[in-house]
Amino acid sequence: MRRIAVFTGTRADYGLLYWLMKDIQAHPELELRVVVGAMHLSPEFGNTWQTVVDDGFIIDAKIEMLLSSDSRVGIAKSMGVGVIGIADALERLAPDALVVLGDRFEALAMAQTALVMNIPIVHLHGGEVTEGAYDDAMRHAITKMASLHCVAAPTYRQRVIQMGEAPERVLNVGALGLDHLTRSPRMSREDLAESLNFSLDSPYLLVTYHPVTVADEPPVESFQSLLDALDYWPNHKVILTYPNADNGGRAIIPLLEAYAAQQPDRVLAIPSLGFKRYLSAVAGAEAVIGNSSSGLIEVPSFGVPTINIGQRQEGRLAADSVLHCAAEVDAINASLREALSPFFRDKCRHTRNPYGQGNASQQIVDALTTQPLDTLKSFYDLPRSVAP
């Protein structure tokens, strides 16, 4: 039996990890250990650890690490607090490998602790580029700490190899979140409305905007531009989900709540939808708006338009159903006009998603049972194309 610890720190990465956790849990040669931390344990962000329990998982360790401050200093201190709790948890759980997804600061804290403790790291969604967030550097740092890589597209596999990782340890499995398309039941529009206690009797827009952490895109001003653009579409209802816990995120929340309070019959503000309600909401939305990676990775498979705002996701692969625009009122409004046109909506229904077909989890489980899980690795040099 291989004991596999899976770390989740946010509602977003848990939604992607769900089927992998289920498949590890069910596998006769694997033993699942669930480590939950950061935003999951925050009442401000919805206490989403409860969703993990409701889905039938036992939480083996909770890592309290999120400070109330979302300044740069506050985030750095949260990482330090996290490392202390993570070290105790990993020593107690003694996993044979640790699965970490993505690029966030809590994932970096987890990975660096596992590295020092000589625990092999299996990294998901490496090799990607998001030029507008410091997540970009964190993702690449985790790549260099990891022993096994499961990436979402051939381009990303090549980039991880380019970073010196041995090709036999870099597997292109596609995007893990797409497993929901073939495996997860979705709620009807009526059931979704009842669950949200919010009428969906009109066309609606699904909106998620996160702070941009390294580019010149002030979170308050940029989010206000988004809200102002939504005012041009009064006949469309709006579901607004909270931002993540990156620096600047808490400044957005009062704007979001005030906007919903001013027009409660039209706008719903909610800390977390959970992946089932989120995917059900995506399926029925007229468009998904914001700067979440989900808009580029999962949403195109639903045939729904994405409006990707600003610089946060610059550099990431995107389907033809994704429209990119600046974080400015006129640009967002123009993209909305295009996204809601019959021509573009028909185009979205026939788009091809570059992130795979929705069978990533089983490929990762196969790797967890067959691949060497150790921390010993050498830097892989690319073949030289020219003489020195």
PyMOL commands that set and color helices and strands:
alter all, ss='L'
color gray80, all
select helices_A, chain A and resi 11-26+38-41+43-45+49-54+72-93+105-116+135-145+154-162+167-169+176-183+189-196+219-230+249-262+274-284+294-297+299-302+329-339+342-348+360-370
alter helices_A, ss='H'
color red, helices_A
select strands_A, chain A and resi 2-8+30-37+59-63+97-101+121-124+148-151+170-172+204-208+237-241+267-270+287-290+306-309+322-325
alter strands_A, ss='S'
color yellow, strands_A
deselect
rebuild
show_as cartoon
